[in-house]
Amino acid sequence: MKLSMHSIPIVPAIAFSLGVAAIGTAAAQTHAAGPHHTVVSAEAVKWGPAPPSLPPGAQAAALLGSPAKEGPFVLRLKFPAGFVVPPHRHSKDEFVTVISGMFSVSSGEKLDRASSRPLPPASFVHLPAGMPHYAWTDVETVVQINGVGPFDVVYVDPADDPRRQ
């Protein structure tokens, strides 16, 4: 007996469809038992004091993980107008996205405001591990830092370290 697609009985076709649906459902159930995604709505961002490694005046909101612990983290930092982060470096890469305001960042061991133009929202900066850099704001600015912890901040001039003041 020769069958064509049109001659497949309806019942086996429905059974095949239900079998595919069952596989999809099993995969969804397996996935649901695994890791879950993280959603932080804008209204759920909770601002608090920034880490002691930053000069006073900044605020922070941890969206995922912790810079102090092993593993990935996402941290938002809110800087007031006129905020300066003196030259420093990290032992791991830092990934910065400007969320709002204007963020100025440059590399080097001495702060030089002429070395960079302010970056507008949606700008991105990758700061490689070990590279000295500094940042400043002229208006209130929010940036998002992505990285892998534990994450350190080592100031080029130890006198600039707010943990020592």
C-alpha positions in Angstrom: 0.0 0.0 0.0 1.4 3.3 -1.1 0.8 6.3 1.3 0.9 9.9 0.6 0.8 12.8 3.1 -2.9 13.1 2.3 -3.6 9.5 3.1 -2.2 9.4 6.6 -5.0 8.7 9.0 -6.1 11.5 11.2 -5.6 9.6 14.5 -1.9 8.9 14.0 -1.3 12.5 12.8 -2.9 13.8 16.1 -0.9 11.3 18.1 2.3 12.5 16.4 1.4 16.1 17.2 0.6 15.3 20.8 4.0 13.4 21.0 5.8 16.5 19.8 3.9 18.6 22.3 4.7 16.1 25.1 8.4 16.4 24.2 8.2 20.2 24.3 6.4 20.0 27.6 9.0 17.6 29.1 11.8 20.0 27.9 9.9 22.9 29.4 9.6 21.0 32.7 13.3 20.1 32.6 14.2 23.7 31.9 11.9 24.9 34.7 13.7 22.7 37.2 17.1 24.2 36.1 18.4 27.7 36.6 16.0 30.6 36.5 16.5 33.9 34.8 16.7 37.1 36.8 14.5 40.1 36.2 14.9 43.4 38.0 12.3 46.0 37.0 13.3 49.7 37.2 10.9 50.1 40.2 12.7 47.2 42.0 16.2 48.7 41.9 17.1 49.5 45.5 19.7 52.1 46.0 22.0 52.1 49.1 25.5 53.2 50.0 28.2 52.5 47.6 31.1 50.1 48.5 33.7 51.6 50.8 36.2 51.4 48.0 34.5 54.4 46.3 34.7 58.0 47.6 31.7 59.2 49.6 28.6 60.4 47.8 28.0 57.5 45.4 25.1 55.1 45.7 24.9 51.4 44.6 22.3 48.8 43.7 23.3 45.2 43.2 21.2 43.6 40.5 22.9 40.2 40.4 25.5 38.6 42.6 28.1 40.5 44.6 31.4 42.1 43.6 32.8 40.8 46.9 31.9 37.1 46.1 33.0 34.5 43.6 31.1 34.6 40.3 29.4 37.1 38.0 27.9 40.4 39.2 25.9 43.3 37.9 26.1 46.5 39.9 24.6 49.9 39.2 26.4 53.0 40.6 24.8 56.4 40.9 27.3 59.3 41.0 26.3 62.9 42.0 27.4 65.8 39.8 31.1 66.5 40.3 32.0 63.0 41.5 35.6 61.8 40.9 37.0 58.3 41.1 40.8 58.8 41.4 43.2 56.7 39.3 42.9 53.0 40.3 43.1 49.5 38.8 41.4 46.1 39.1 42.8 42.6 38.9 39.9 41.6 36.7 38.2 43.2 33.6 35.5 45.8 34.2 32.6 46.3 31.8 30.8 49.7 32.1 27.6 50.8 30.4 26.3 54.3 30.8 22.6 54.2 31.8 22.0 58.0 32.3 23.9 61.2 32.6 27.3 61.7 31.2 30.3 59.6 32.2 33.9 60.5 31.6 36.6 57.8 31.9 40.2 57.6 30.8 43.3 55.6 31.3 46.5 56.6 33.1 47.9 57.1 36.6 47.2 60.9 36.7 43.8 62.4 36.4 43.6 64.5 33.2 40.2 65.8 32.3 41.3 66.9 28.9 42.0 63.2 28.0 38.4 62.2 27.4 35.0 63.4 26.3 31.9 62.6 28.4 30.1 59.4 27.2 26.3 59.7 26.8 23.7 57.1 27.8 24.1 53.7 26.0 27.9 54.1 25.7 30.1 51.1 26.7 33.6 50.9 28.1 35.8 47.8 28.6 38.6 48.4 31.1 41.1 45.5 31.0 42.5 44.0 34.2 45.6 45.9 35.5 45.0 49.1 33.4 45.1 52.2 35.6 42.0 54.4 34.9 39.9 57.1 36.5 36.5 58.6 36.0 34.4 61.7 36.8 31.0 63.2 36.3 29.7 66.7 35.7 26.0 65.8 36.1 24.3 63.0 38.1 25.2 59.8 36.3 24.2 56.1 36.5 26.5 53.4 35.2 26.2 49.7 35.2 29.3 47.6 36.1 29.4 44.0 35.0 32.3 41.8 36.1 33.4 38.6 37.9 34.1 38.7 41.6 35.8 38.9 43.8 36.4 42.3 42.3 39.1 44.6 43.8 39.9 48.3 43.6 43.5 49.3 44.1 44.3 53.0 44.0 47.4 54.2 42.3 48.1 56.6 45.1 47.2 54.9 48.4 46.3 58.3 49.9 43.3 58.4 47.4 41.8 55.2 48.9 38.7 56.2 50.9 39.1 53.0 53.1 42.2 54.6 54.5 40.6 58.0 55.3 
